[in-house]
Amino acid sequence: MSIDIVLCVPSCEGPVKKAFEVTGVTPAVSTSGRLNEISALEPGDGFSGTVINASAFPFSDAMSLCRQLRARERSVGPIILLLDHYQLDDLTFRENLFDDFVVGPFDVSELATRLRHRLRRAGNESVAPRIEHGVLSMNLETYQASIDGRVMDLTYMEYELLRFLATNPNRVFTRETLLSRVWGYEYYGGARTVDVHVRRLRAKLGEEHAHLIATVRSVGYKFGTLGEREVD
């Protein structure tokens, strides 16, 4: 199977790096964004896609780079921009220079989903549609999760809650944030909804692995590490 290599300018750190790991593609980082440096990094079969963090250097430079990449004879795949909120208006009349964008603060799950979607639309079927954390494996296409080789019988919302937490390991989320990010802003259920789903997930993970969803007292929940044992 060929390796999907995605151009990343000017860095690949934090949630951007994690999104690459979740998606299963390899970043090729060009810190300068100059075409000669990009060409030197380019694999023999070309880049599968491009991620440009327009919030990390002048917006005009980011747009100039997009324009230069579009003008190349050799495609760099779909171009995804990472933006700050205040840069949104500047995208007007420049829609031909990119394929998609994500607004900060950057969420690992959203960025990984958009990157995977764009690469697949471009014909890159090798993009890994899975999340792997030790004994936990989640297939993002079939909505199936397994723990230690055992398939878990999850409802859709249980799967979505587990997927969101596992995509953002070691990040603490309040119950209110989980309600809005997993259930959606239209959902009017209370924090008890999250607690109930966490208890059910822990039961289905089994006593040995229930610690994967850790409680941060007086705050909320996070996806813990394999060695972590803090639960209610």
N, CA, C and O of each residue as an XYZ file, in Angstrom:
928
protein
N       0.844     -1.184      0.000
C       0.000      0.000      0.000
C       0.890      1.249      0.000
O       1.843      1.329      0.775
N       0.587      2.204     -0.850
C       1.383      3.424     -0.912
C       1.077      4.315      0.291
O      -0.007      4.254      0.871
N       2.065      5.151      0.653
C       1.910      6.061      1.782
C       1.441      7.408      1.262
O       2.037      7.965      0.340
N       0.370      7.936      1.853
C      -0.115      9.261      1.479
C       0.710     10.312      2.192
O       0.734     10.351      3.423
N       1.390     11.167      1.435
C       2.203     12.233      1.994
C       1.542     13.569      1.680
O       1.286     13.894      0.521
N       1.272     14.331      2.727
C       0.564     15.598      2.598
C       1.509     16.748      2.941
O       2.151     16.749      3.991
N       1.581     17.720      2.041
C       2.380     18.918      2.287
C       1.750     19.730      3.407
O       0.539     19.952      3.406
N       2.560     20.174      4.363
C       2.062     20.951      5.492
C       2.934     22.189      5.655
O       4.150     22.075      5.809
N       2.323     23.372      5.622
C       3.052     24.647      5.687
C       2.420     25.525      6.772
O       1.194     25.638      6.792
N       3.188     26.158      7.683
C       4.641     26.088      7.823
C       5.088     25.139      8.933
O       6.281     25.066      9.227
N       4.153     24.406      9.560
C       4.512     23.516     10.661
C       3.433     22.449     10.803
O       2.357     22.548     10.213
N       3.739     21.439     11.589
C       2.759     20.373     11.863
C       2.896     20.009     13.331
O       3.633     19.093     13.696
N       2.171     20.746     14.166
C       2.279     20.584     15.604
C       0.899     20.541     16.245
O      -0.098     20.895     15.616
N       0.849     20.104     17.502
C      -0.388     20.135     18.275
C      -1.514     19.366     17.615
O      -1.316     18.239     17.159
N      -2.714     19.973     17.558
C      -3.870     19.280     16.985
C      -3.694     18.951     15.503
O      -4.281     17.984     15.017
N      -2.899     19.735     14.778
C      -2.658     19.441     13.363
C      -1.890     18.127     13.232
O      -2.239     17.274     12.416
N      -0.852     17.973     14.034
C      -0.077     16.736     14.023
C      -0.937     15.550     14.410
O      -0.847     14.485     13.798
N      -1.783     15.733     15.438
C      -2.643     14.638     15.883
C      -3.649     14.252     14.798
O      -3.947     13.070     14.623
N      -4.170     15.235     14.075
C      -5.111     14.949     12.992
C      -4.446     14.122     11.897
O      -5.071     13.232     11.321
N      -3.179     14.415     11.611
C      -2.437     13.618     10.629
C      -2.295     12.183     11.123
O      -2.455     11.239     10.349
N      -1.995     12.018     12.409
C      -1.831     10.680     12.972
C      -3.137      9.902     12.912
O      -3.151      8.723     12.558
N      -4.237     10.569     13.263
C      -5.547      9.917     13.243
C      -5.926      9.513     11.823
O      -6.477      8.434     11.603
N      -5.631     10.379     10.869
C      -6.000     10.113      9.480
C      -5.101      9.060      8.852
O      -5.503      8.396      7.896
N      -3.906      8.900      9.369
C      -2.998      7.891      8.847
C      -2.160      8.353      7.676
O      -1.712      7.531      6.876
N      -1.936      9.667      7.556
C      -1.098     10.183      6.479
C       0.180     10.781      7.071
O       0.248     11.079      8.264
N       1.182     10.950      6.221
C       2.483     11.451      6.658
C       2.670     12.904      6.228
O       2.513     13.212      5.047
N       3.001     13.806      7.155
C       3.226     15.201      6.769
C       4.624     15.416      6.206
O       5.591     14.810      6.668
N       4.719     16.283      5.206
C       6.007     16.767      4.704
C       5.993     18.263      4.974
O       5.283     19.006      4.296
N       6.764     18.716      5.952
C       6.672     20.088      6.441
C       7.628     21.008      5.698
O       8.836     20.774      5.656
N       7.064     22.059      5.112
C       7.856     23.126      4.491
C       7.725     24.360      5.359
O       6.674     25.002      5.368
N       8.777     24.703      6.090
C       8.702     25.826      7.013
C       8.675     27.170      6.298
O       8.130     28.142      6.822
N       9.257     27.231      5.110
C       9.321     28.496      4.378
C       8.173     28.677      3.394
O       7.764     29.802      3.107
N       7.659     27.570      2.880
C       6.616     27.661      1.868
C       7.150     28.033      0.491
O       6.373     28.338     -0.413
N       8.465     28.011      0.324
C       9.045     28.330     -0.986
C       8.940     27.121     -1.903
O       9.054     25.979     -1.457
N       8.722     27.381     -3.188
C       8.490     26.296     -4.139
C       9.697     25.375     -4.270
O       9.531     24.173     -4.474
N      10.908     25.917     -4.157
C      12.077     25.046     -4.281
C      12.175     24.080     -3.105
O      12.574     22.928     -3.276
N      11.810     24.551     -1.908
C      11.806     23.661     -0.746
C      10.697     22.624     -0.879
O      10.890     21.456     -0.542
N       9.547     23.047     -1.367
C       8.422     22.129     -1.554
C       8.784     21.054     -2.568
O       8.484     19.879     -2.353
N       9.419     21.433     -3.661
C       9.812     20.463     -4.683
C      10.804     19.445     -4.136
O      10.768     18.271     -4.504
N      11.703     19.912     -3.241
C      12.689     19.008     -2.658
C      12.037     17.984     -1.726
O      12.556     16.881     -1.551
N      10.904     18.350     -1.131
C      10.192     17.456     -0.218
C       9.243     16.499     -0.947
O       8.804     15.500     -0.377
N       8.931     16.807     -2.202
C       7.871     16.100     -2.925
C       8.248     14.653     -3.233
O       9.323     14.397     -3.775
N       7.376     13.709     -2.894
C       7.650     12.299     -3.215
C       7.513     12.047     -4.713
O       6.989     12.885     -5.447
N       7.983     10.897     -5.153
C       7.979     10.574     -6.569
C       6.609     10.594     -7.202
O       6.464     10.972     -8.365
N       5.584     10.184     -6.435
C       4.224     10.168     -6.980
C       3.428     11.408     -6.586
O       2.206     11.429     -6.736
N       4.107     12.447     -6.082
C       3.441     13.703     -5.767
C       2.787     13.714     -4.394
O       2.660     12.681     -3.737
N       2.376     14.906     -3.977
C       1.668     15.052     -2.709
C       0.210     14.621     -2.868
O      -0.418     14.857     -3.900
N      -0.306     13.989     -1.824
C      -1.719     13.596     -1.836
C      -2.632     14.769     -1.507
O      -3.804     14.768     -1.884
N      -2.108     15.762     -0.812
C      -2.890     16.926     -0.428
C      -1.992     17.953      0.224
O      -0.789     17.741      0.371
N      -2.590     19.076      0.616
C      -1.834     20.181      1.199
C      -2.637     20.820      2.323
O      -3.835     21.060      2.179
N      -1.974     21.094      3.441
C      -2.572     21.826      4.551
C      -1.723     23.067      4.791
O      -0.531     22.963      5.078
N      -2.341     24.245      4.672
C      -1.638     25.514      4.867
C      -2.252     26.235      6.051
O      -3.438     26.566      6.041
N      -1.447     26.476      7.062
C      -1.918     27.179      8.251
C      -1.793     28.686      8.013
O      -0.761     29.290      8.305
N      -2.854     29.275      7.482
C      -2.841     30.704      7.156
C      -2.885     31.583      8.387
O      -2.729     32.799      8.282
N      -3.096     30.986      9.566
C      -3.083     31.767     10.804
C      -1.676     31.878     11.371
O      -1.457     32.594     12.348
N      -0.714     31.171     10.765
C       0.641     31.136     11.301
C       1.596     32.077     10.580
O       2.725     32.269     11.032
N       1.164     32.672      9.463
C       1.986     33.656      8.777
C       1.068     34.592      8.007
O      -0.130     34.318      7.924
N       1.574     35.691      7.437
C       0.700     36.683      6.814
C      -0.276     36.076      5.805
O       0.102     35.247      4.978
N      -1.550     36.508      5.889
C      -2.585     35.941      5.035
C      -2.254     36.127      3.553
O      -2.503     35.239      2.739
N      -1.694     37.285      3.212
C      -1.345     37.538      1.814
C      -0.309     36.538      1.321
O      -0.342     36.126      0.161
N       0.617     36.145      2.204
C       1.614     35.143      1.833
C       0.967     33.775      1.633
O       1.347     33.025      0.735
N      -0.013     33.459      2.480
C      -0.714     32.179      2.353
C      -1.470     32.115      1.030
O      -1.458     31.088      0.352
N      -2.129     33.219      0.662
C      -2.860     33.249     -0.598
C      -1.911     33.193     -1.798
O      -2.217     32.572     -2.816
N      -0.761     33.848     -1.664
C       0.234     33.806     -2.732
C       0.740     32.384     -2.927
O       0.933     31.942     -4.060
N       0.954     31.669     -1.835
C       1.397     30.285     -1.926
C       0.330     29.421     -2.597
O       0.644     28.607     -3.466
N      -0.931     29.597     -2.193
C      -2.029     28.852     -2.837
C      -2.035     29.099     -4.341
O      -2.191     28.170     -5.134
N      -1.863     30.355     -4.720
C      -1.874     30.725     -6.142
C      -0.720     30.044     -6.888
O      -0.902     29.554     -8.002
N       0.463     30.017     -6.271
C       1.617     29.378     -6.892
C       1.432     27.869     -7.007
O       1.817     27.264     -8.007
N       0.844     27.271     -5.984
C       0.619     25.829     -6.009
C      -0.416     25.454     -7.062
O      -0.287     24.426     -7.726
N      -1.443     26.288     -7.214
C      -2.454     26.037     -8.244
C      -1.858     26.146     -9.641
O      -2.314     25.474    -10.566
N      -0.829     26.999     -9.799
C      -0.233     27.239    -11.110
C       0.770     26.160    -11.513
O       1.181     26.097    -12.671
N       1.165     25.312    -10.565
C       2.135     24.254    -10.885
C       1.557     23.258    -11.882
O       0.351     23.009    -11.894
N       2.403     22.704    -12.695
C       1.955     21.656    -13.611
C       1.557     20.408    -12.836
O       0.623     19.700    -13.214
N       2.272     20.147    -11.751
C       2.005     18.955    -10.947
C       1.114     19.321     -9.770
O       1.435     20.224     -8.998
N       0.012     18.631     -9.638
C      -0.943     18.931     -8.578
C      -0.374     18.619     -7.200
O       0.421     17.693     -7.036
N      -0.790     19.399     -6.224
C      -0.435     19.119     -4.828
C      -1.651     18.580     -4.080
O      -1.687     18.604     -2.850
N      -2.644     18.094     -4.819
C      -3.838     17.552     -4.196
C      -4.724     18.642     -3.640
O      -4.447     19.824     -3.840
N      -5.792     18.266     -2.942
C      -6.690     19.279     -2.363
C      -5.970     20.138     -1.339
O      -5.169     19.642     -0.546
N      -6.264     21.442     -1.363
C      -5.641     22.395     -0.445
C      -6.631     22.747      0.666
O      -7.740     23.208      0.396
N      -6.222     22.527      1.910
C      -7.041     22.859      3.076
C      -6.359     23.998      3.826
O      -5.176     23.915      4.159
N      -7.116     25.061      4.087
C      -6.589     26.207      4.824
C      -6.997     26.124      6.290
O      -8.119     25.732      6.612
N      -6.083     26.494      7.165
C      -6.389     26.657      8.582
C      -6.407     28.152      8.865
O      -5.444     28.859      8.566
N      -7.510     28.632      9.445
C      -7.727     30.080      9.553
C      -8.078     30.515     10.965
O      -8.531     29.719     11.786
N      -7.857     31.795     11.228
C      -8.452     32.455     12.380
C      -9.797     33.034     11.948
O     -10.029     33.253     10.759
N     -10.690     33.282     12.923
C     -12.025     33.798     12.599
C     -11.959     35.094     11.801
O     -12.734     35.291     10.864
N     -11.036     35.978     12.171
C     -10.997     37.289     11.534
C     -10.554     37.217     10.067
O     -10.655     38.211      9.349
N     -10.065     36.054      9.613
C      -9.611     35.908      8.235
C     -10.711     35.444      7.290
O     -10.505     35.395      6.077
N     -11.871     35.105      7.828
C     -12.931     34.533      6.999
C     -13.372     35.481      5.878
O     -13.549     35.054      4.737
N     -13.546     36.746      6.199
C     -13.998     37.699      5.181
C     -12.996     37.819      4.035
O     -13.372     38.136      2.907
N     -11.727     37.566      4.326
C     -10.694     37.694      3.298
C     -10.737     36.563      2.273
O     -10.036     36.613      1.263
N     -11.558     35.542      2.530
C     -11.663     34.440      1.572
C     -12.540     34.797      0.371
O     -12.487     34.123     -0.658
N     -13.335     35.843      0.496
C     -14.251     36.230     -0.581
C     -13.487     36.491     -1.872
O     -12.483     37.203     -1.896
N     -13.995     35.890     -2.945
C     -13.413     35.994     -4.295
C     -12.076     35.256     -4.424
O     -11.367     35.413     -5.418
N     -11.739     34.448     -3.407
C     -10.512     33.648     -3.495
C     -10.827     32.154     -3.410
O      -9.934     31.340     -3.178
N     -12.099     31.799     -3.597
C     -12.535     30.424     -3.410
C     -11.855     29.451     -4.356
O     -11.792     28.254     -4.075
N     -11.347     29.947     -5.470
C     -10.683     29.066     -6.438
C      -9.272     28.662     -6.001
O      -8.645     27.813     -6.635
N      -8.775     29.266     -4.926
C      -7.406     29.001     -4.501
C      -7.289     27.864     -3.489
O      -6.178     27.435     -3.177
N      -8.415     27.366     -2.971
C      -8.374     26.306     -1.973
C      -9.600     25.424     -2.125
O     -10.537     25.768     -2.846
N      -9.590     24.277     -1.438
C     -10.694     23.320     -1.535
C     -11.546     23.253     -0.272
O     -12.726     22.909     -0.332
N     -10.948     23.580      0.868
C     -11.683     23.503      2.130
C     -10.942     24.348      3.157
O      -9.789     24.723      2.944
N     -11.605     24.647      4.269
C     -10.941     25.395      5.334
C     -11.484     24.976      6.689
O     -12.604     24.478      6.801
N     -10.671     25.184      7.714
C     -11.047     24.896      9.094
C     -10.682     26.125      9.919
O      -9.586     26.668      9.777
N     -11.596     26.564     10.778
C     -11.395     27.759     11.592
C     -10.950     27.358     12.999
O     -11.528     26.461     13.613
N      -9.912     28.040     13.501
C      -9.413     27.766     14.838
C     -10.366     28.262     15.924
O     -11.223     29.101     15.649
N     -10.229     27.755     17.160
C      -9.213     26.792     17.586
C      -9.437     25.433     16.925
O     -10.569     24.957     16.850
N      -8.366     24.812     16.450
C      -8.481     23.637     15.607
C      -8.807     22.391     16.417
O      -8.132     22.053     17.389
N      -9.859     21.728     15.984
C     -10.323     20.508     16.629
C      -9.772     19.309     15.855
O      -9.918     19.234     14.635
N      -9.148     18.384     16.557
C      -8.531     17.218     15.918
C      -9.552     16.435     15.096
O      -9.281     16.053     13.958
N     -10.732     16.197     15.684
C     -11.746     15.407     15.007
C     -12.205     16.062     13.711
O     -12.303     15.399     12.679
N     -12.490     17.377     13.760
C     -12.960     18.068     12.560
C     -11.890     18.097     11.480
O     -12.172     17.821     10.314
N     -10.666     18.429     11.864
C      -9.597     18.511     10.874
C      -9.308     17.151     10.257
O      -9.109     17.051      9.047
N      -9.283     16.102     11.076
C      -9.045     14.754     10.553
C     -10.153     14.335      9.594
O      -9.887     13.725      8.558
N     -11.405     14.665      9.943
C     -12.534     14.304      9.095
C     -12.462     15.034      7.755
O     -12.658     14.421      6.706
N     -12.185     16.327      7.781
C     -12.100     17.097      6.534
C     -10.928     16.634      5.679
O     -11.051     16.531      4.458
N      -9.795     16.355      6.312
C      -8.630     15.888      5.570
C      -8.919     14.539      4.920
O      -8.626     14.330      3.743
N      -9.492     13.635      5.690
C      -9.823     12.311      5.147
C     -10.822     12.428      3.997
O     -10.671     11.779      2.962
N     -11.847     13.266      4.192
C     -12.881     13.441      3.170
C     -12.286     13.974      1.873
O     -12.591     13.470      0.792
N     -11.445     14.983      1.980
C     -10.860     15.585      0.776
C      -9.914     14.619      0.075
O      -9.903     14.551     -1.154
N      -9.129     13.879      0.829
C      -8.214     12.926      0.216
C      -8.974     11.801     -0.478
O      -8.583     11.349     -1.554
N     -10.043     11.362      0.134
C     -10.835     10.292     -0.484
C     -11.529     10.791     -1.751
O     -11.601     10.070     -2.746
N     -12.031     12.006     -1.715
C     -12.659     12.567     -2.920
C     -11.645     12.723     -4.045
O     -11.998     12.681     -5.223
N     -10.381     12.902     -3.670
C      -9.324     13.035     -4.674
C      -8.815     11.678     -5.148
O      -7.923     11.607     -5.994
N      -9.389     10.591     -4.597
C      -9.039      9.256     -5.070
C      -8.033      8.520     -4.225
O      -7.515      7.485     -4.646
N      -7.743      9.026     -3.040
C      -6.772      8.361     -2.166
C      -7.497      7.400     -1.228
O      -7.836      7.749     -0.097
N      -7.726      6.191     -1.717
C      -8.498      5.217     -0.954
C      -7.703      4.570      0.174
O      -8.271      3.842      0.989
N      -6.395      4.827      0.233
C      -5.574      4.181      1.248
C      -5.629      4.894      2.592
O      -5.055      4.411      3.568
N      -6.315      6.048      2.661
C      -6.384      6.794      3.921
C      -7.053      5.935      4.992
O      -8.157      5.427      4.795
N      -6.387      5.786      6.096
C      -6.871      4.882      7.140
C      -8.104      5.437      7.836
O      -8.030      6.498      8.456
N      -9.250      4.737      7.747
C     -10.459      5.231      8.400
C     -10.613      4.673      9.812
O     -11.693      4.204     10.173
N      -9.544      4.717     10.620
C      -9.591      4.094     11.926
C      -8.969      4.997     12.984
O      -8.165      5.883     12.694
N      -9.380      4.731     14.232
C      -8.716      5.297     15.402
C      -8.193      4.111     16.199
O      -8.940      3.179     16.495
N      -6.917      4.146     16.544
C      -6.303      3.058     17.295
C      -5.687      3.621     18.574
O      -4.874      4.544     18.528
N      -6.081      3.057     19.713
C      -5.469      3.410     20.991
C      -5.252      2.117     21.764
O      -6.134      1.659     22.490
N      -4.076      1.539     21.601
C      -3.806      0.292     22.300
C      -4.803     -0.783     21.919
O      -4.887     -1.175     20.755
N      -5.557     -1.260     22.896
C      -6.517     -2.351     22.664
C      -7.830     -1.854     22.075
O      -8.680     -2.658     21.693
N      -8.010     -0.517     21.997
C      -9.237      0.040     21.441
C      -9.043      0.345     19.960
O      -8.074      0.999     19.572
N      -9.974     -0.135     19.137
C      -9.936      0.134     17.703
C     -11.322      0.585     17.261
O     -12.328     -0.035     17.607
N     -11.364      1.697     16.475
C     -12.636      2.223     15.997
C     -12.567      2.382     14.488
O     -11.678      3.055     13.965
N     -13.514      1.754     13.788
C     -13.612      1.877     12.340
C     -14.564      3.022     12.032
O     -15.753      2.953     12.343
N     -14.032      4.081     11.415
C     -14.822      5.285     11.190
C     -15.772      5.164     10.010
O     -16.627      6.029      9.817
N     -15.639      4.110      9.219
C     -16.558      3.904      8.099
C     -17.743      3.032      8.494
O     -18.873      3.274      8.071
N     -17.472      2.010      9.313
C     -18.540      1.070      9.678
C     -19.170      1.401     11.032
O     -20.127      0.745     11.444
N     -18.637      2.420     11.731
C     -19.132      2.785     13.068
C     -19.050      1.600     14.026
O     -19.937      1.385     14.853
N     -17.981      0.847     13.898
C     -17.777     -0.310     14.766
C     -16.562     -0.078     15.649
O     -15.532      0.419     15.192
N     -16.692     -0.441     16.910
C     -15.584     -0.310     17.848
C     -15.333     -1.660     18.493
O     -16.265     -2.423     18.748
N     -14.071     -1.945     18.753
C     -13.731     -3.185     19.437
C     -12.702     -2.888     20.522
O     -11.874     -1.988     20.380
N     -12.767     -3.649     21.597
C     -11.844     -3.491     22.703
C     -11.201     -4.839     22.979
O     -11.886     -5.816     23.282
N      -9.891     -4.882     22.873
C      -9.150     -6.124     23.099
C      -9.657     -7.243     22.193
O      -9.711     -8.406     22.594
N     -10.032     -6.872     20.954
C     -10.511     -7.846     19.974
C     -11.983     -8.169     20.073
O     -12.509     -8.916     19.248
N     -12.661     -7.620     21.072
C     -14.093     -7.884     21.265
C     -14.912     -6.735     20.708
O     -14.706     -5.582     21.087
N     -15.849     -7.044     19.802
C     -16.707     -6.012     19.221
C     -17.664     -5.486     20.278
O     -18.318     -6.259     20.978
N     -17.740     -4.163     20.389
C     -18.616     -3.535     21.379
C     -19.984     -3.243     20.769
O     -20.078     -2.782     19.631
N     -21.024     -3.510     21.519
C     -22.398     -3.244     21.079
C     -22.774     -1.834     21.536
O     -23.279     -1.646     22.642
N     -22.520     -0.838     20.666
C     -22.727      0.554     21.034
C     -23.901      1.165     20.278
O     -24.152      0.830     19.121
N     -24.613      2.063     20.945
C     -25.592      2.881     20.241
C     -24.835      3.941     19.442
O     -23.632      4.125     19.632
N     -25.537      4.634     18.557
C     -24.882      5.656     17.735
C     -24.249      6.739     18.606
O     -23.108      7.131     18.361
N     -24.971      7.234     19.623
C     -24.447      8.316     20.442
C     -23.324      7.837     21.352
O     -22.403      8.599     21.646
N     -23.384      6.579     21.806
C     -22.272      6.034     22.576
C     -21.017      5.978     21.718
O     -19.924      6.315     22.171
N     -21.191      5.543     20.465
C     -20.049      5.499     19.548
C     -19.501      6.902     19.309
O     -18.287      7.106     19.340
N     -20.388      7.873     19.071
C     -19.942      9.238     18.790
C     -19.217      9.852     19.980
O     -18.230     10.566     19.806
N     -19.698      9.580     21.182
C     -19.031     10.103     22.379
C     -17.647      9.480     22.524
O     -16.676     10.184     22.800
N     -17.553      8.171     22.339
C     -16.265      7.490     22.436
C     -15.321      7.972     21.340
O     -14.134      8.185     21.590
N     -15.842      8.144     20.133
C     -15.014      8.615     19.019
C     -14.463     10.008     19.313
O     -13.279     10.267     19.100
N     -15.318     10.904     19.801
C     -14.877     12.270     20.079
C     -13.792     12.286     21.144
O     -12.773     12.959     20.984
N     -14.001     11.554     22.226
C     -13.014     11.533     23.299
C     -11.705     10.894     22.842
O     -10.623     11.395     23.149
N     -11.810      9.773     22.100
C     -10.608      9.060     21.658
C      -9.825      9.850     20.615
O      -8.614      9.675     20.481
N     -10.518     10.726     19.870
C      -9.842     11.554     18.871
C      -9.109     12.709     19.530
O      -8.229     13.317     18.922
N      -9.468     13.016     20.776
C      -8.834     14.120     21.509
C      -8.279     13.615     22.839
O      -8.715     14.067     23.897
N      -7.322     12.683     22.801
C      -6.843     12.071     24.051
C      -6.183     13.091     24.969
O      -5.489     14.011     24.536
N      -6.437     12.877     26.269
C      -5.836     13.689     27.336
C      -6.317     15.138     27.361
O      -5.777     15.953     28.110
N      -7.328     15.470     26.552
C      -7.956     16.788     26.643
C      -9.207     16.673     27.510
O     -10.023     15.771     27.322
N      -9.346     17.579     28.441
C     -10.480     17.532     29.364
C     -11.636     18.335     28.769
O     -11.451     19.462     28.311
N     -12.830     17.741     28.783
C     -14.025     18.405     28.264
C     -15.084     18.467     29.358
O     -15.336     17.478     30.046
N     -15.698     19.629     29.511
C     -16.817     19.742     30.440
C     -18.013     19.021     29.857
O     -18.046     18.716     28.665
N     -18.987     18.751     30.693
C     -20.203     18.093     30.223
C     -20.925     18.978     29.204
O     -21.476     18.480     28.223
N     -20.919     20.274     29.438
C     -21.588     21.196     28.519
C     -20.918     21.183     27.144
O     -21.593     21.224     26.115
N     -19.582     21.126     27.138
C     -18.866     21.073     25.861
C     -19.168     19.775     25.126
O     -19.370     19.781     23.911
N     -19.202     18.665     25.851
C     -19.514     17.380     25.222
C     -20.932     17.378     24.657
O     -21.176     16.822     23.587
N     -21.860     17.997     25.373
C     -23.233     18.083     24.866
C     -23.267     18.816     23.532
O     -23.926     18.365     22.595
N     -22.565     19.942     23.436
C     -22.618     20.739     22.214
C     -21.831     20.099     21.081
O     -22.234     20.184     19.921
N     -20.697     19.451     21.409
C     -19.844     18.912     20.355
C     -20.297     17.543     19.863
O     -20.100     17.214     18.694
N     -20.900     16.744     20.735
C     -21.314     15.385     20.356
C     -22.790     15.327     20.007
O     -23.175     14.751     18.990
N     -23.616     15.929     20.858
C     -25.051     15.877     20.611
C     -25.515     17.012     19.690
O     -26.519     16.872     18.992
N     -24.801     18.109     19.688
C     -25.160     19.235     18.833
C     -25.799     20.355     19.620
O     -26.385     20.143     20.682
N     -25.671     21.565     19.071
C     -26.188     22.748     19.747
C     -27.704     22.725     19.883
O     -28.261     23.404     20.746
N     -28.381     21.942     19.029
C     -29.839     21.900     19.091
C     -30.341     21.025     20.230
O     -31.526     21.054     20.562
N     -29.438     20.244     20.832
C     -29.851     19.298     21.862
C     -30.012     20.023     23.196
O     -29.122     20.755     23.630
N     -31.150     19.812     23.834
C     -31.440     20.535     25.066
C     -31.376     19.643     26.310
O     -31.862     20.029     27.374
N     -30.790     18.474     26.183
C     -30.647     17.604     27.338
C     -29.661     18.173     28.338
O     -28.821     19.000     27.980
N     -29.751     17.744     29.579
C     -28.869     18.249     30.614
C     -27.582     17.449     30.714
O     -27.365     16.494     29.967
N     -26.728     17.856     31.655
C     -25.437     17.206     31.838
C     -25.590     15.739     32.218
O     -24.686     14.937     31.980
N     -26.721     15.385     32.805
C     -26.955     13.989     33.191
C     -26.889     13.069     31.979
O     -26.501     11.908     32.104
N     -27.267     13.579     30.806
C     -27.187     12.780     29.575
C     -25.766     12.285     29.352
O     -25.560     11.124     28.998
N     -24.781     13.161     29.558
C     -23.379     12.780     29.378
C     -22.990     11.738     30.415
O     -22.356     10.739     30.078
N     -23.362     11.957     31.677
C     -23.000     11.016     32.738
C     -23.556      9.620     32.462
O     -22.868      8.618     32.657
N     -24.801      9.567     32.008
C     -25.431      8.272     31.707
C     -24.673      7.553     30.593
O     -24.404      6.357     30.697
N     -24.329      8.279     29.528
C     -23.614      7.662     28.414
C     -22.206      7.227     28.812
O     -21.718      6.200     28.341
N     -21.551      7.999     29.674
C     -20.225      7.611     30.155
C     -20.315      6.320     30.959
O     -19.487      5.426     30.784
N     -21.316      6.211     31.842
C     -21.474      4.988     32.635
C     -21.713      3.784     31.729
O     -21.155      2.710     31.956
N     -22.542      3.966     30.706
C     -22.814      2.854     29.784
C     -21.571      2.459     29.005
O     -21.301      1.276     28.796
N     -20.814      3.473     28.575
C     -19.584      3.183     27.832
C     -18.586      2.428     28.702
O     -17.961      1.470     28.247
N     -18.439      2.853     29.941
C     -17.507      2.177     30.847
C     -17.922      0.729     31.062
O     -17.078     -0.166     31.117
N     -19.218      0.506     31.184
C     -19.702     -0.861     31.364
C     -19.381     -1.715     30.145
O     -19.012     -2.882     30.274
N     -19.524     -1.121     28.951
C     -19.274     -1.877     27.725
C     -17.788     -2.037     27.434
O     -17.381     -2.987     26.765
N     -16.980     -1.112     27.933
C     -15.528     -1.276     27.821
C     -15.051     -2.413     28.713
O     -14.042     -3.059     28.431
N     -15.787     -2.646     29.791
C     -15.415     -3.699     30.722
C     -14.570     -3.148     31.856
O     -13.926     -2.108     31.714
N     -14.575     -3.846     32.976
C     -13.877     -3.364     34.172
C     -12.400     -3.100     33.901
O     -11.832     -2.150     34.439
N     -11.771     -3.936     33.068
C     -10.338     -3.810     32.814
C      -9.986     -2.541     32.051
O      -8.885     -2.006     32.186
N     -10.949     -2.056     31.233
C     -10.642     -0.918     30.366
C     -11.521      0.302     30.634
O     -11.438      1.292     29.907
N     -12.363      0.244     31.671
C     -13.254      1.367     31.967
C     -12.484      2.642     32.251
O     -13.014      3.738     32.071
N     -11.235      2.515     32.693
C     -10.418      3.691     33.040
C     -10.062      4.526     31.816
O      -9.577      5.648     31.961
N     -10.292      4.003     30.612
C      -9.977      4.777     29.410
C     -10.776      6.071     29.351
O     -10.323      7.054     28.763
N     -11.964      6.082     29.956
C     -12.718      7.329     30.091
C     -12.544      7.793     31.528
O     -13.194      7.287     32.442
N     -11.660      8.762     31.711
C     -11.288      9.212     33.046
C     -12.119     10.408     33.468
O     -12.469     11.260     32.652
N     -12.429     10.459     34.752
C     -13.136     11.593     35.330
C     -12.133     12.607     35.863
O     -11.217     12.253     36.604
N     -12.308     13.860     35.484
C     -11.537     14.943     36.077
C     -12.499     15.660     37.017
O     -13.371     16.405     36.568
N     -12.348     15.446     38.268
C     -13.338     15.879     39.251
C     -13.592     17.377     39.199
O     -12.670     18.187     39.098
N     -14.860     17.714     39.272
C     -15.343     19.098     39.241
C     -15.170     19.757     37.877
O     -15.419     20.954     37.729
N     -14.744     18.980     36.876
C     -14.575     19.543     35.534
C     -15.369     18.756     34.510
O     -16.325     19.276     33.936
N     -14.987     17.504     34.270
C     -15.673     16.715     33.246
C     -14.960     15.413     32.981
O     -14.603     14.694     33.914
N     -14.745     15.099     31.697
C     -14.180     13.812     31.318
C     -13.072     13.989     30.284
O     -12.986     15.005     29.595
N     -12.232     12.965     30.203
C     -11.223     12.917     29.154
C     -10.955     11.462     28.802
O     -11.255     10.550     29.572
N     -10.389     11.271     27.633
C      -9.937      9.942     27.238
C      -8.565      9.744     27.850
O      -7.615     10.438     27.488
N      -8.453      8.794     28.784
C      -7.227      8.620     29.530
C      -6.224      7.728     28.821
O      -6.475      7.237     27.721
N      -5.093      7.527     29.462
C      -4.056      6.657     28.919
C      -4.255      5.253     29.420
O      -5.037      5.005     30.338
N      -3.526      4.323     28.795
C      -3.694      2.919     29.156
C      -3.307      2.623     30.609
O      -3.794      1.667     31.212
N      -2.425      3.458     31.156
C      -1.982      3.223     32.512
C      -2.770      3.978     33.556
O      -2.497      3.862     34.751
N      -3.743      4.751     33.117
C      -4.489      5.613     34.040
C      -5.651      4.842     34.639
O      -6.290      4.047     33.949
N      -5.932      5.069     35.920
C      -6.950      4.272     36.607
C      -8.001      5.101     37.315
O      -8.741      4.557     38.135
N      -8.099      6.369     37.043
C      -9.025      7.236     37.781
C     -10.407      7.196     37.165
O     -10.607      7.674     36.049
N     -11.363      6.628     37.886
C     -12.755      6.599     37.471
C     -13.629      6.873     38.673
O     -13.175      6.829     39.816
N     -14.893      7.157     38.397
C     -15.814      7.412     39.509
C     -15.987      6.142     40.343
O     -16.725      6.147     41.329
